[in-house]
Amino acid sequence: MANFYEASCKCGYERSVRTGGTRETFQTESYFPFYCKQCGLINVNFMQPHDLCPTCKSADIKPYGGPTTSLDNEFNTVTSYKYKAPNEGNLCPQCGEFTLKFELQMVIG
């Protein structure tokens, strides 16, 4: 199941991201938000090799939900397979604060 989230921060940053995949594509296309030091918030297809940013090819990318990208908050999480991040308390690529939140917008089966 694919979920679409609106990532937003109090500084004004906004971006739409996708998690998971559809029934037809989940074995080859499943996404999760990652942080790239060069590009900021990116969508990464983790069913394909994902050690580089799909945009700038930097190796300095990390999934949201880790200690450098998210505060430790186990409640209300964004999940996709082995990846999990809190809905609130994530690193904003624009202001650098842990004030980015993910709000569910749409679910596609």
Backbone as JSON Lines, residues from 0, in Angstrom:
{"i":0,"aa":"M","n":[0.84,-1.17,0.0],"ca":[0.0,0.0,0.0],"c":[0.89,1.24,0.0]}
{"i":1,"aa":"A","n":[0.56,2.17,-0.86],"ca":[1.31,3.42,-0.94],"c":[0.58,4.5,-0.14]}
{"i":2,"aa":"N","n":[1.34,5.24,0.62],"ca":[0.81,6.37,1.37],"c":[1.5,7.63,0.89]}
{"i":3,"aa":"F","n":[0.74,8.7,0.8],"ca":[1.29,9.99,0.44],"c":[1.18,10.91,1.64]}
{"i":4,"aa":"Y","n":[2.31,11.54,1.98],"ca":[2.39,12.44,3.14],"c":[2.79,13.83,2.68]}
{"i":5,"aa":"E","n":[2.32,14.81,3.42],"ca":[2.79,16.19,3.26],"c":[3.79,16.43,4.39]}
{"i":6,"aa":"A","n":[5.03,16.67,4.03],"ca":[6.05,17.01,5.02],"c":[6.05,18.53,5.14]}
{"i":7,"aa":"S","n":[5.98,19.02,6.37],"ca":[5.96,20.47,6.56],"c":[6.66,20.85,7.85]}
{"i":8,"aa":"C","n":[7.12,22.09,7.87],"ca":[7.82,22.63,9.04],"c":[7.29,24.03,9.32]}
{"i":9,"aa":"K","n":[7.42,24.45,10.56],"ca":[6.96,25.79,10.95],"c":[7.73,26.9,10.23]}
{"i":10,"aa":"C","n":[8.9,26.57,9.65],"ca":[9.69,27.57,8.93],"c":[9.12,27.84,7.53]}
{"i":11,"aa":"G","n":[8.13,27.04,7.11],"ca":[7.52,27.23,5.81],"c":[7.87,26.16,4.79]}
{"i":12,"aa":"Y","n":[8.79,25.28,5.14],"ca":[9.18,24.2,4.22],"c":[8.02,23.24,4.03]}
{"i":13,"aa":"E","n":[7.75,22.83,2.78],"ca":[6.72,21.84,2.47],"c":[7.17,20.98,1.31]}
{"i":14,"aa":"R","n":[6.83,19.7,1.38],"ca":[7.15,18.76,0.3],"c":[6.27,17.55,0.44]}
{"i":15,"aa":"S","n":[5.81,16.99,-0.66],"ca":[5.05,15.74,-0.64],"c":[6.01,14.57,-0.8]}
{"i":16,"aa":"V","n":[5.75,13.51,-0.04],"ca":[6.57,12.29,-0.13],"c":[5.66,11.07,-0.16]}
{"i":17,"aa":"R","n":[6.2,9.99,-0.66],"ca":[5.47,8.74,-0.77],"c":[6.16,7.68,0.05]}
{"i":18,"aa":"T","n":[5.36,6.79,0.65],"ca":[5.93,5.62,1.32],"c":[5.28,4.38,0.72]}
{"i":19,"aa":"G","n":[6.02,3.28,0.72],"ca":[5.48,2.02,0.24],"c":[5.32,1.97,-1.26]}
{"i":20,"aa":"G","n":[4.56,0.95,-1.69],"ca":[4.28,0.75,-3.12],"c":[2.85,0.27,-3.28]}
{"i":21,"aa":"T","n":[2.43,0.08,-4.5],"ca":[1.08,-0.43,-4.76],"c":[1.11,-1.94,-4.87]}
{"i":22,"aa":"R","n":[-0.04,-2.56,-4.94],"ca":[-0.11,-4.02,-5.08],"c":[0.66,-4.5,-6.3]}
{"i":23,"aa":"E","n":[0.64,-3.73,-7.35],"ca":[1.29,-4.11,-8.59],"c":[2.8,-3.87,-8.58]}
{"i":24,"aa":"T","n":[3.28,-2.92,-7.79],"ca":[4.68,-2.52,-7.9],"c":[5.52,-2.7,-6.63]}
{"i":25,"aa":"F","n":[4.92,-3.17,-5.54],"ca":[5.64,-3.14,-4.25],"c":[6.93,-3.96,-4.24]}
{"i":26,"aa":"Q","n":[7.06,-4.94,-5.12],"ca":[8.29,-5.75,-5.13],"c":[9.44,-5.06,-5.83]}
{"i":27,"aa":"T","n":[9.14,-4.06,-6.64],"ca":[10.19,-3.33,-7.35],"c":[10.21,-1.85,-7.03]}
{"i":28,"aa":"E","n":[9.1,-1.3,-6.51],"ca":[9.02,0.12,-6.17],"c":[8.34,0.3,-4.82]}
{"i":29,"aa":"S","n":[9.13,0.57,-3.81],"ca":[8.63,0.92,-2.48],"c":[9.49,2.05,-1.96]}
{"i":30,"aa":"Y","n":[8.84,3.1,-1.53],"ca":[9.54,4.35,-1.2],"c":[9.5,4.67,0.29]}
{"i":31,"aa":"F","n":[10.47,5.48,0.7],"ca":[10.53,6.01,2.05],"c":[11.31,7.32,2.02]}
{"i":32,"aa":"P","n":[10.95,8.29,2.88],"ca":[11.7,9.55,2.89],"c":[13.08,9.39,3.52]}
{"i":33,"aa":"F","n":[14.07,9.9,2.82],"ca":[15.46,9.93,3.27],"c":[15.9,11.38,3.34]}
{"i":34,"aa":"Y","n":[16.97,11.62,4.06],"ca":[17.59,12.95,4.12],"c":[18.91,12.88,3.38]}
{"i":35,"aa":"C","n":[19.08,13.76,2.4],"ca":[20.35,13.91,1.68],"c":[20.96,15.23,2.11]}
{"i":36,"aa":"K","n":[22.22,15.21,2.48],"ca":[22.87,16.43,2.95],"c":[22.9,17.5,1.86]}
{"i":37,"aa":"Q","n":[22.92,17.1,0.6],"ca":[22.95,18.05,-0.52],"c":[21.55,18.49,-0.96]}
{"i":38,"aa":"C","n":[20.61,17.53,-1.06],"ca":[19.28,17.79,-1.65],"c":[18.18,18.0,-0.62]}
{"i":39,"aa":"G","n":[18.39,17.6,0.62],"ca":[17.35,17.71,1.64],"c":[16.48,16.47,1.67]}
{"i":40,"aa":"L","n":[15.18,16.65,1.75],"ca":[14.22,15.54,1.82],"c":[14.06,14.93,0.43]}
{"i":41,"aa":"I","n":[14.33,13.63,0.34],"ca":[14.21,12.92,-0.94],"c":[13.37,11.67,-0.75]}
{"i":42,"aa":"N","n":[12.78,11.2,-1.83],"ca":[12.05,9.95,-1.84],"c":[12.96,8.89,-2.43]}
{"i":43,"aa":"V","n":[13.2,7.79,-1.71],"ca":[14.11,6.76,-2.16],"c":[13.35,5.46,-2.35]}
{"i":44,"aa":"N","n":[13.55,4.83,-3.49],"ca":[13.0,3.51,-3.76],"c":[13.95,2.49,-3.13]}
{"i":45,"aa":"F","n":[13.58,1.96,-1.95],"ca":[14.49,1.08,-1.24],"c":[14.46,-0.36,-1.76]}
{"i":46,"aa":"M","n":[13.65,-0.65,-2.78],"ca":[13.66,-1.98,-3.4],"c":[14.75,-2.07,-4.47]}
{"i":47,"aa":"Q","n":[15.37,-0.97,-4.78],"ca":[16.49,-0.9,-5.71],"c":[17.72,-0.5,-4.89]}
{"i":48,"aa":"P","n":[18.93,-0.68,-5.43],"ca":[20.11,-0.21,-4.69],"c":[19.91,1.25,-4.29]}
{"i":49,"aa":"H","n":[20.1,1.54,-3.0],"ca":[19.79,2.89,-2.52],"c":[20.89,3.44,-1.61]}
{"i":50,"aa":"D","n":[22.12,3.27,-2.01],"ca":[23.21,3.83,-1.23],"c":[23.63,5.22,-1.72]}
{"i":51,"aa":"L","n":[22.99,5.68,-2.81],"ca":[23.26,7.01,-3.34],"c":[21.97,7.79,-3.51]}
{"i":52,"aa":"C","n":[22.05,9.09,-3.38],"ca":[20.9,9.96,-3.62],"c":[20.48,9.82,-5.09]}
{"i":53,"aa":"P","n":[19.19,9.6,-5.36],"ca":[18.76,9.47,-6.75],"c":[18.88,10.77,-7.54]}
{"i":54,"aa":"T","n":[19.02,11.9,-6.86],"ca":[19.1,13.2,-7.54],"c":[20.54,13.63,-7.79]}
{"i":55,"aa":"C","n":[21.36,13.69,-6.73],"ca":[22.72,14.23,-6.87],"c":[23.82,13.16,-6.81]}
{"i":56,"aa":"K","n":[23.43,11.92,-6.52],"ca":[24.35,10.77,-6.43],"c":[25.28,10.84,-5.23]}
{"i":57,"aa":"S","n":[24.98,11.66,-4.24],"ca":[25.77,11.73,-3.01],"c":[25.56,10.45,-2.2]}
{"i":58,"aa":"A","n":[26.6,10.01,-1.52],"ca":[26.5,8.84,-0.64],"c":[26.08,9.25,0.77]}
{"i":59,"aa":"D","n":[25.92,10.54,1.0],"ca":[25.57,11.05,2.33],"c":[24.05,11.15,2.48]}
{"i":60,"aa":"I","n":[23.38,9.98,2.47],"ca":[21.93,9.94,2.67],"c":[21.6,9.01,3.82]}
{"i":61,"aa":"K","n":[20.51,9.34,4.53],"ca":[20.07,8.54,5.67],"c":[18.56,8.53,5.7]}
{"i":62,"aa":"P","n":[17.96,7.38,6.05],"ca":[16.5,7.36,6.14],"c":[16.02,8.16,7.36]}
{"i":63,"aa":"Y","n":[14.87,8.8,7.22],"ca":[14.27,9.43,8.39],"c":[13.93,8.33,9.39]}
{"i":64,"aa":"G","n":[14.02,8.65,10.66],"ca":[13.78,7.68,11.72],"c":[15.04,7.29,12.48]}
{"i":65,"aa":"G","n":[16.21,7.69,11.97],"ca":[17.47,7.4,12.64],"c":[17.85,8.51,13.6]}
{"i":66,"aa":"P","n":[18.92,8.3,14.37],"ca":[19.3,9.29,15.39],"c":[19.76,10.64,14.83]}
{"i":67,"aa":"T","n":[20.21,10.71,13.58],"ca":[20.64,11.99,13.02],"c":[19.54,12.69,12.24]}
{"i":68,"aa":"T","n":[18.41,12.0,12.0],"ca":[17.34,12.6,11.2],"c":[16.03,12.78,11.97]}
{"i":69,"aa":"S","n":[15.87,12.11,13.1],"ca":[14.61,12.17,13.84],"c":[14.83,12.07,15.34]}
{"i":70,"aa":"L","n":[13.97,12.74,16.09],"ca":[13.99,12.58,17.54],"c":[13.38,11.23,17.87]}
{"i":71,"aa":"D","n":[13.69,10.7,19.02],"ca":[13.18,9.39,19.43],"c":[11.73,9.54,19.87]}
{"i":72,"aa":"N","n":[10.82,9.23,18.98],"ca":[9.39,9.35,19.26],"c":[8.69,8.15,18.64]}
{"i":73,"aa":"E","n":[8.26,7.21,19.45],"ca":[7.67,5.97,18.96],"c":[6.19,6.09,18.64]}
{"i":74,"aa":"F","n":[5.56,7.2,18.95],"ca":[4.13,7.34,18.73],"c":[3.85,7.9,17.35]}
{"i":75,"aa":"N","n":[2.75,7.44,16.74],"ca":[2.31,7.94,15.43],"c":[3.45,7.94,14.43]}
{"i":76,"aa":"T","n":[3.73,6.8,13.87],"ca":[4.88,6.69,12.99],"c":[4.52,6.52,11.52]}
{"i":77,"aa":"V","n":[5.45,6.95,10.68],"ca":[5.42,6.73,9.25],"c":[6.21,5.44,9.04]}
{"i":78,"aa":"T","n":[5.61,4.43,8.41],"ca":[6.31,3.15,8.25],"c":[6.23,2.64,6.82]}
{"i":79,"aa":"S","n":[7.21,1.85,6.45],"ca":[7.23,1.13,5.2],"c":[8.27,0.02,5.34]}
{"i":80,"aa":"Y","n":[7.78,-1.21,5.46],"ca":[8.63,-2.38,5.67],"c":[9.53,-2.17,6.88]}
{"i":81,"aa":"K","n":[10.84,-2.18,6.68],"ca":[11.76,-2.08,7.83],"c":[12.0,-0.64,8.26]}
{"i":82,"aa":"Y","n":[11.51,0.34,7.52],"ca":[11.74,1.74,7.85],"c":[10.59,2.3,8.68]}
{"i":83,"aa":"K","n":[10.96,3.15,9.65],"ca":[9.97,3.75,10.54],"c":[10.5,5.1,11.01]}
{"i":84,"aa":"A","n":[9.65,6.11,10.95],"ca":[10.01,7.45,11.42],"c":[8.82,8.05,12.15]}
{"i":85,"aa":"P","n":[9.07,8.92,13.11],"ca":[7.96,9.57,13.8],"c":[7.25,10.57,12.9]}
{"i":86,"aa":"N","n":[5.97,10.8,13.17],"ca":[5.24,11.82,12.41],"c":[5.77,13.21,12.7]}
{"i":87,"aa":"E","n":[6.27,13.44,13.9],"ca":[6.79,14.74,14.29],"c":[8.21,14.59,14.86]}
{"i":88,"aa":"G","n":[8.96,15.68,14.83],"ca":[10.31,15.67,15.41],"c":[11.38,15.21,14.44]}
{"i":89,"aa":"N","n":[11.21,15.52,13.16],"ca":[12.19,15.14,12.14],"c":[13.0,16.35,11.69]}
{"i":90,"aa":"L","n":[14.18,16.09,11.18],"ca":[15.1,17.14,10.74],"c":[14.55,17.85,9.5]}
{"i":91,"aa":"C","n":[14.39,19.14,9.6],"ca":[13.93,19.96,8.47],"c":[15.14,20.31,7.62]}
{"i":92,"aa":"P","n":[15.09,20.03,6.32],"ca":[16.23,20.36,5.47],"c":[16.41,21.86,5.24]}
{"i":93,"aa":"Q","n":[15.39,22.65,5.53],"ca":[15.48,24.09,5.3],"c":[16.06,24.84,6.51]}
{"i":94,"aa":"C","n":[15.51,24.59,7.71],"ca":[15.96,25.35,8.88],"c":[16.92,24.58,9.79]}
{"i":95,"aa":"G","n":[17.03,23.26,9.59],"ca":[17.97,22.46,10.39],"c":[17.46,22.09,11.77]}
{"i":96,"aa":"E","n":[16.22,22.42,12.08],"ca":[15.63,22.07,13.38],"c":[14.86,20.75,13.26]}
{"i":97,"aa":"F","n":[14.59,20.12,14.38],"ca":[13.82,18.88,14.4],"c":[12.33,19.2,14.54]}
{"i":98,"aa":"T","n":[11.82,19.95,13.56],"ca":[10.44,20.42,13.59],"c":[9.64,19.99,12.36]}
{"i":99,"aa":"L","n":[10.21,19.12,11.54],"ca":[9.51,18.63,10.35],"c":[8.52,17.56,10.77]}
{"i":100,"aa":"K","n":[7.3,17.64,10.22],"ca":[6.3,16.62,10.53],"c":[5.73,16.06,9.23]}
{"i":101,"aa":"F","n":[5.3,14.81,9.29],"ca":[4.69,14.12,8.17],"c":[3.2,13.94,8.47]}
{"i":102,"aa":"E","n":[2.34,14.43,7.57],"ca":[0.9,14.3,7.75],"c":[0.34,13.5,6.58]}
{"i":103,"aa":"L","n":[-0.35,12.39,6.92],"ca":[-0.93,11.52,5.9],"c":[-1.95,12.27,5.07]}
{"i":104,"aa":"Q","n":[-1.83,12.19,3.75],"ca":[-2.74,12.87,2.84],"c":[-3.64,11.89,2.07]}
{"i":105,"aa":"M","n":[-3.05,10.73,1.65],"ca":[-3.8,9.81,0.82],"c":[-3.2,8.41,0.92]}
{"i":106,"aa":"V","n":[-4.07,7.4,0.83],"ca":[-3.67,5.99,0.84],"c":[-4.12,5.38,-0.48]}
{"i":107,"aa":"I","n":[-3.21,4.66,-1.16],"ca":[-3.55,3.98,-2.4],"c":[-3.2,2.51,-2.24]}
{"i":108,"aa":"G","n":[-4.16,1.64,-2.46],"ca":[-3.96,0.2,-2.29],"c":[-3.36,-0.37,-3.48]}
